C-alpha cells in the first residue's frame, strides 16, 4: 500500500482521481511489476 498506492495518490484530492488517471497508473505499474502485484495494487 505505502510503496505503490500512497506513493502515487497520497497528495491527490480524492475528487481528482478519475478513471483515466488510474488507468495510466496501472499501465505504468504493469511495465515494472508482475500482473499479480498490479492486481493487488
CHARMM-style PDB file with segment names, atoms N, HN, CA, C and O in Angstrom:
ATOM      1  N   UNK     1       0.833  -1.192   0.000  1.00  0.00      PROA
ATOM      2  CA  UNK     1       0.000   0.000   0.000  1.00  0.00      PROA
ATOM      3  C   UNK     1       0.880   1.259   0.000  1.00  0.00      PROA
ATOM      4  O   UNK     1       0.712   2.143  -0.840  1.00  0.00      PROA
ATOM      5  N   UNK     2       1.795   1.325   0.927  1.00  0.00      PROA
ATOM      6  HN  UNK     2       1.932   0.607   1.610  1.00  0.00      PROA
ATOM      7  CA  UNK     2       2.654   2.502   1.043  1.00  0.00      PROA
ATOM      8  C   UNK     2       3.550   2.665  -0.181  1.00  0.00      PROA
ATOM      9  O   UNK     2       3.757   3.775  -0.672  1.00  0.00      PROA
ATOM     10  N   UNK     3       4.077   1.544  -0.664  1.00  0.00      PROA
ATOM     11  HN  UNK     3       3.909   0.642  -0.266  1.00  0.00      PROA
ATOM     12  CA  UNK     3       5.036   1.586  -1.766  1.00  0.00      PROA
ATOM     13  C   UNK     3       4.411   2.034  -3.079  1.00  0.00      PROA
ATOM     14  O   UNK     3       5.031   2.791  -3.826  1.00  0.00      PROA
ATOM     15  N   UNK     4       3.201   1.585  -3.373  1.00  0.00      PROA
ATOM     16  HN  UNK     4       2.698   0.971  -2.766  1.00  0.00      PROA
ATOM     17  CA  UNK     4       2.620   1.861  -4.682  1.00  0.00      PROA
ATOM     18  C   UNK     4       1.443   2.831  -4.632  1.00  0.00      PROA
ATOM     19  O   UNK     4       1.402   3.795  -5.397  1.00  0.00      PROA
ATOM     20  N   UNK     5       0.500   2.587  -3.750  1.00  0.00      PROA
ATOM     21  HN  UNK     5       0.533   1.804  -3.129  1.00  0.00      PROA
ATOM     22  CA  UNK     5      -0.732   3.386  -3.754  1.00  0.00      PROA
ATOM     23  C   UNK     5      -0.510   4.757  -3.129  1.00  0.00      PROA
ATOM     24  O   UNK     5      -0.775   5.776  -3.766  1.00  0.00      PROA
ATOM     25  N   UNK     6      -0.033   4.793  -1.909  1.00  0.00      PROA
ATOM     26  HN  UNK     6       0.183   3.965  -1.392  1.00  0.00      PROA
ATOM     27  CA  UNK     6       0.153   6.080  -1.241  1.00  0.00      PROA
ATOM     28  C   UNK     6       1.252   6.887  -1.926  1.00  0.00      PROA
ATOM     29  O   UNK     6       1.166   8.112  -2.008  1.00  0.00      PROA
ATOM     30  N   UNK     7       2.270   6.211  -2.411  1.00  0.00      PROA
ATOM     31  HN  UNK     7       2.339   5.215  -2.344  1.00  0.00      PROA
ATOM     32  CA  UNK     7       3.332   6.922  -3.127  1.00  0.00      PROA
ATOM     33  C   UNK     7       2.775   7.665  -4.342  1.00  0.00      PROA
ATOM     34  O   UNK     7       3.243   8.754  -4.672  1.00  0.00      PROA
ATOM     35  N   UNK     8       1.789   7.084  -4.999  1.00  0.00      PROA
ATOM     36  HN  UNK     8       1.409   6.199  -4.730  1.00  0.00      PROA
ATOM     37  CA  UNK     8       1.193   7.713  -6.191  1.00  0.00      PROA
ATOM     38  C   UNK     8       0.088   8.697  -5.826  1.00  0.00      PROA
ATOM     39  O   UNK     8       0.058   9.809  -6.354  1.00  0.00      PROA
ATOM     40  N   UNK     9      -0.810   8.315  -4.942  1.00  0.00      PROA
ATOM     41  HN  UNK     9      -0.786   7.412  -4.513  1.00  0.00      PROA
ATOM     42  CA  UNK     9      -2.050   9.059  -4.739  1.00  0.00      PROA
ATOM     43  C   UNK     9      -2.124   9.822  -3.416  1.00  0.00      PROA
ATOM     44  O   UNK     9      -3.126  10.487  -3.154  1.00  0.00      PROA
ATOM     45  N   UNK    10      -1.095   9.743  -2.585  1.00  0.00      PROA
ATOM     46  HN  UNK    10      -0.281   9.203  -2.799  1.00  0.00      PROA
ATOM     47  CA  UNK    10      -1.143  10.341  -1.260  1.00  0.00      PROA
ATOM     48  C   UNK    10      -1.464  11.823  -1.228  1.00  0.00      PROA
ATOM     49  O   UNK    10      -2.171  12.269  -0.325  1.00  0.00      PROA
ATOM     50  N   UNK    11      -0.972  12.599  -2.177  1.00  0.00      PROA
ATOM     51  HN  UNK    11      -0.398  12.237  -2.911  1.00  0.00      PROA
ATOM     52  CA  UNK    11      -1.193  14.041  -2.180  1.00  0.00      PROA
ATOM     53  C   UNK    11      -2.385  14.482  -3.035  1.00  0.00      PROA
ATOM     54  O   UNK    11      -2.741  15.660  -3.041  1.00  0.00      PROA
ATOM     55  N   UNK    12      -2.990  13.554  -3.744  1.00  0.00      PROA
ATOM     56  HN  UNK    12      -2.700  12.597  -3.739  1.00  0.00      PROA
ATOM     57  CA  UNK    12      -4.099  13.897  -4.633  1.00  0.00      PROA
ATOM     58  C   UNK    12      -5.402  14.013  -3.841  1.00  0.00      PROA
ATOM     59  O   UNK    12      -5.679  13.161  -2.997  1.00  0.00      PROA
ATOM     60  N   UNK    13      -6.198  15.035  -4.092  1.00  0.00      PROA
ATOM     61  HN  UNK    13      -5.973  15.726  -4.778  1.00  0.00      PROA
ATOM     62  CA  UNK    13      -7.554  15.059  -3.516  1.00  0.00      PROA
ATOM     63  C   UNK    13      -8.365  13.914  -4.138  1.00  0.00      PROA
ATOM     64  O   UNK    13      -8.266  13.659  -5.338  1.00  0.00      PROA
ATOM     65  N   UNK    14      -9.141  13.249  -3.341  1.00  0.00      PROA
ATOM     66  HN  UNK    14      -9.221  13.456  -2.366  1.00  0.00      PROA
ATOM     67  CA  UNK    14      -9.897  12.088  -3.816  1.00  0.00      PROA
ATOM     68  C   UNK    14     -10.777  12.438  -5.015  1.00  0.00      PROA
ATOM     69  O   UNK    14     -10.952  11.612  -5.912  1.00  0.00      PROA
ATOM     70  N   UNK    15     -11.320  13.625  -5.043  1.00  0.00      PROA
ATOM     71  HN  UNK    15     -11.178  14.295  -4.315  1.00  0.00      PROA
ATOM     72  CA  UNK    15     -12.202  14.020  -6.148  1.00  0.00      PROA
ATOM     73  C   UNK    15     -11.458  14.203  -7.472  1.00  0.00      PROA
ATOM     74  O   UNK    15     -12.090  14.269  -8.526  1.00  0.00      PROA
ATOM     75  N   UNK    16     -10.139  14.284  -7.433  1.00  0.00      PROA
ATOM     76  HN  UNK    16      -9.626  14.230  -6.577  1.00  0.00      PROA
ATOM     77  CA  UNK    16      -9.342  14.468  -8.654  1.00  0.00      PROA
ATOM     78  C   UNK    16      -8.854  13.154  -9.263  1.00  0.00      PROA
ATOM     79  O   UNK    16      -8.292  13.155 -10.358  1.00  0.00      PROA
ATOM     80  N   UNK    17      -9.058  12.047  -8.576  1.00  0.00      PROA
ATOM     81  HN  UNK    17      -9.514  12.046  -7.686  1.00  0.00      PROA
ATOM     82  CA  UNK    17      -8.620  10.754  -9.094  1.00  0.00      PROA
ATOM     83  C   UNK    17      -9.733  10.206  -9.981  1.00  0.00      PROA
ATOM     84  O   UNK    17     -10.773   9.768  -9.489  1.00  0.00      PROA
ATOM     85  N   UNK    18      -9.504  10.234 -11.284  1.00  0.00      PROA
ATOM     86  HN  UNK    18      -8.659  10.590 -11.683  1.00  0.00      PROA
ATOM     87  CA  UNK    18     -10.516   9.757 -12.221  1.00  0.00      PROA
ATOM     88  C   UNK    18     -10.047   8.464 -12.902  1.00  0.00      PROA
ATOM     89  O   UNK    18      -8.936   7.984 -12.673  1.00  0.00      PROA
ATOM     90  N   UNK    19     -10.910   7.932 -13.724  1.00  0.00      PROA
ATOM     91  HN  UNK    19     -11.812   8.322 -13.910  1.00  0.00      PROA
ATOM     92  CA  UNK    19     -10.640   6.656 -14.391  1.00  0.00      PROA
ATOM     93  C   UNK    19      -9.365   6.716 -15.229  1.00  0.00      PROA
ATOM     94  O   UNK    19      -8.556   5.790 -15.190  1.00  0.00      PROA
ATOM     95  N   UNK    20      -9.184   7.777 -15.971  1.00  0.00      PROA
ATOM     96  HN  UNK    20      -9.841   8.530 -16.003  1.00  0.00      PROA
ATOM     97  CA  UNK    20      -8.015   7.903 -16.832  1.00  0.00      PROA
ATOM     98  C   UNK    20      -6.725   7.946 -16.008  1.00  0.00      PROA
ATOM     99  O   UNK    20      -5.726   7.341 -16.395  1.00  0.00      PROA
ATOM    100  N   UNK    21      -6.738   8.645 -14.893  1.00  0.00      PROA
ATOM    101  HN  UNK    21      -7.550   9.137 -14.578  1.00  0.00      PROA
ATOM    102  CA  UNK    21      -5.545   8.718 -14.035  1.00  0.00      PROA
ATOM    103  C   UNK    21      -5.197   7.340 -13.477  1.00  0.00      PROA
ATOM    104  O   UNK    21      -4.027   6.960 -13.431  1.00  0.00      PROA
ATOM    105  N   UNK    22      -6.211   6.602 -13.056  1.00  0.00      PROA
ATOM    106  HN  UNK    22      -7.161   6.911 -13.092  1.00  0.00      PROA
ATOM    107  CA  UNK    22      -5.969   5.262 -12.519  1.00  0.00      PROA
ATOM    108  C   UNK    22      -5.476   4.327 -13.618  1.00  0.00      PROA
ATOM    109  O   UNK    22      -4.555   3.542 -13.395  1.00  0.00      PROA
ATOM    110  N   UNK    23      -6.073   4.402 -14.788  1.00  0.00      PROA
ATOM    111  HN  UNK    23      -6.822   5.039 -14.970  1.00  0.00      PROA
ATOM    112  CA  UNK    23      -5.653   3.535 -15.895  1.00  0.00      PROA
ATOM    113  C   UNK    23      -4.216   3.814 -16.302  1.00  0.00      PROA
ATOM    114  O   UNK    23      -3.462   2.884 -16.590  1.00  0.00      PROA
ATOM    115  N   UNK    24      -3.832   5.074 -16.328  1.00  0.00      PROA
ATOM    116  HN  UNK    24      -4.445   5.829 -16.093  1.00  0.00      PROA
ATOM    117  CA  UNK    24      -2.461   5.450 -16.657  1.00  0.00      PROA
ATOM    118  C   UNK    24      -1.499   4.907 -15.612  1.00  0.00      PROA
ATOM    119  O   UNK    24      -0.426   4.407 -15.951  1.00  0.00      PROA
ATOM    120  N   UNK    25      -1.875   5.003 -14.352  1.00  0.00      PROA
ATOM    121  HN  UNK    25      -2.747   5.409 -14.076  1.00  0.00      PROA
ATOM    122  CA  UNK    25      -1.062   4.480 -13.255  1.00  0.00      PROA
ATOM    123  C   UNK    25      -0.895   2.962 -13.373  1.00  0.00      PROA
ATOM    124  O   UNK    25       0.210   2.443 -13.220  1.00  0.00      PROA
ATOM    125  N   UNK    26      -1.993   2.257 -13.646  1.00  0.00      PROA
ATOM    126  HN  UNK    26      -2.891   2.679 -13.771  1.00  0.00      PROA
ATOM    127  CA  UNK    26      -1.953   0.798 -13.783  1.00  0.00      PROA
ATOM    128  C   UNK    26      -1.076   0.395 -14.966  1.00  0.00      PROA
ATOM    129  O   UNK    26      -0.310  -0.565 -14.874  1.00  0.00      PROA
ATOM    130  N   UNK    27      -1.183   1.114 -16.062  1.00  0.00      PROA
ATOM    131  HN  UNK    27      -1.805   1.894 -16.137  1.00  0.00      PROA
ATOM    132  CA  UNK    27      -0.351   0.823 -17.232  1.00  0.00      PROA
ATOM    133  C   UNK    27       1.129   0.959 -16.882  1.00  0.00      PROA
ATOM    134  O   UNK    27       1.943   0.120 -17.269  1.00  0.00      PROA
ATOM    135  N   UNK    28       1.467   2.001 -16.162  1.00  0.00      PROA
ATOM    136  HN  UNK    28       0.806   2.682 -15.848  1.00  0.00      PROA
ATOM    137  CA  UNK    28       2.853   2.187 -15.736  1.00  0.00      PROA
ATOM    138  C   UNK    28       3.330   1.095 -14.803  1.00  0.00      PROA
ATOM    139  O   UNK    28       4.455   0.611 -14.924  1.00  0.00      PROA
ATOM    140  N   UNK    29       2.463   0.704 -13.860  1.00  0.00      PROA
ATOM    141  HN  UNK    29       1.549   1.098 -13.762  1.00  0.00      PROA
ATOM    142  CA  UNK    29       2.823  -0.385 -12.943  1.00  0.00      PROA
ATOM    143  C   UNK    29       3.055  -1.688 -13.699  1.00  0.00      PROA
ATOM    144  O   UNK    29       3.973  -2.443 -13.378  1.00  0.00      PROA
ATOM    145  N   UNK    30       2.228  -1.947 -14.696  1.00  0.00      PROA
ATOM    146  HN  UNK    30       1.482  -1.333 -14.956  1.00  0.00      PROA
ATOM    147  CA  UNK    30       2.323  -3.219 -15.410  1.00  0.00      PROA
ATOM    148  C   UNK    30       3.612  -3.344 -16.224  1.00  0.00      PROA
ATOM    149  O   UNK    30       4.006  -4.447 -16.602  1.00  0.00      PROA
ATOM    150  N   UNK    31       4.261  -2.224 -16.491  1.00  0.00      PROA
ATOM    151  HN  UNK    31       3.941  -1.328 -16.184  1.00  0.00      PROA
ATOM    152  CA  UNK    31       5.548  -2.268 -17.188  1.00  0.00      PROA
ATOM    153  C   UNK    31       6.684  -2.668 -16.254  1.00  0.00      PROA
ATOM    154  O   UNK    31       7.745  -3.095 -16.710  1.00  0.00      PROA
ATOM    155  N   UNK    32       6.461  -2.527 -14.937  1.00  0.00      PROA
ATOM    156  HN  UNK    32       5.600  -2.180 -14.567  1.00  0.00      PROA
ATOM    157  CA  UNK    32       7.511  -2.773 -13.961  1.00  0.00      PROA
ATOM    158  C   UNK    32       7.256  -3.983 -13.064  1.00  0.00      PROA
ATOM    159  O   UNK    32       8.196  -4.579 -12.538  1.00  0.00      PROA
ATOM    160  N   UNK    33       5.986  -4.342 -12.890  1.00  0.00      PROA
ATOM    161  HN  UNK    33       5.223  -3.858 -13.317  1.00  0.00      PROA
ATOM    162  CA  UNK    33       5.626  -5.347 -11.892  1.00  0.00      PROA
ATOM    163  C   UNK    33       4.893  -6.527 -12.511  1.00  0.00      PROA
ATOM    164  O   UNK    33       4.361  -6.446 -13.618  1.00  0.00      PROA
ATOM    165  N   UNK    34       4.881  -7.608 -11.776  1.00  0.00      PROA
ATOM    166  HN  UNK    34       5.313  -7.674 -10.877  1.00  0.00      PROA
ATOM    167  CA  UNK    34       4.149  -8.812 -12.198  1.00  0.00      PROA
ATOM    168  C   UNK    34       2.638  -8.534 -12.180  1.00  0.00      PROA
ATOM    169  O   UNK    34       2.179  -7.702 -11.398  1.00  0.00      PROA
ATOM    170  N   UNK    35       1.875  -9.208 -13.017  1.00  0.00      PROA
ATOM    171  HN  UNK    35       2.248  -9.884 -13.652  1.00  0.00      PROA
ATOM    172  CA  UNK    35       0.425  -8.998 -13.063  1.00  0.00      PROA
ATOM    173  C   UNK    35      -0.267  -9.192 -11.704  1.00  0.00      PROA
ATOM    174  O   UNK    35      -1.196  -8.452 -11.382  1.00  0.00      PROA
ATOM    175  N   UNK    36       0.160 -10.149 -10.927  1.00  0.00      PROA
ATOM    176  HN  UNK    36       0.915 -10.750 -11.189  1.00  0.00      PROA
ATOM    177  CA  UNK    36      -0.450 -10.378  -9.622  1.00  0.00      PROA
ATOM    178  C   UNK    36      -0.233  -9.182  -8.692  1.00  0.00      PROA
ATOM    179  O   UNK    36      -1.121  -8.820  -7.920  1.00  0.00      PROA
ATOM    180  N   UNK    37       0.936  -8.582  -8.771  1.00  0.00      PROA
ATOM    181  HN  UNK    37       1.657  -8.877  -9.398  1.00  0.00      PROA
ATOM    182  CA  UNK    37       1.235  -7.411  -7.933  1.00  0.00      PROA
ATOM    183  C   UNK    37       0.403  -6.211  -8.372  1.00  0.00      PROA
ATOM    184  O   UNK    37      -0.106  -5.462  -7.538  1.00  0.00      PROA
ATOM    185  N   UNK    38       0.268  -6.033  -9.667  1.00  0.00      PROA
ATOM    186  HN  UNK    38       0.681  -6.641 -10.345  1.00  0.00      PROA
ATOM    187  CA  UNK    38      -0.562  -4.928 -10.178  1.00  0.00      PROA
ATOM    188  C   UNK    38      -2.006  -5.127  -9.721  1.00  0.00      PROA
ATOM    189  O   UNK    38      -2.658  -4.162  -9.323  1.00  0.00      PROA
ATOM    190  N   UNK    39      -2.505  -6.330  -9.769  1.00  0.00      PROA
ATOM    191  HN  UNK    39      -1.975  -7.114 -10.092  1.00  0.00      PROA
ATOM    192  CA  UNK    39      -3.885  -6.607  -9.331  1.00  0.00      PROA
ATOM    193  C   UNK    39      -4.072  -6.286  -7.860  1.00  0.00      PROA
ATOM    194  O   UNK    39      -5.127  -5.786  -7.470  1.00  0.00      PROA
ATOM    195  N   UNK    40      -3.080  -6.559  -7.045  1.00  0.00      PROA
ATOM    196  HN  UNK    40      -2.223  -6.965  -7.362  1.00  0.00      PROA
ATOM    197  CA  UNK    40      -3.181  -6.240  -5.623  1.00  0.00      PROA
ATOM    198  C   UNK    40      -3.163  -4.738  -5.377  1.00  0.00      PROA
ATOM    199  O   UNK    40      -3.828  -4.242  -4.468  1.00  0.00      PROA
ATOM    200  N   UNK    41      -2.408  -4.029  -6.179  1.00  0.00      PROA
ATOM    201  HN  UNK    41      -1.867  -4.433  -6.917  1.00  0.00      PROA
ATOM    202  CA  UNK    41      -2.360  -2.565  -6.030  1.00  0.00      PROA
ATOM    203  C   UNK    41      -3.715  -1.957  -6.343  1.00  0.00      PROA
ATOM    204  OT1 UNK    41      -3.876  -0.739  -6.274  1.00  0.00      PROA
TER     205      UNK     41
END
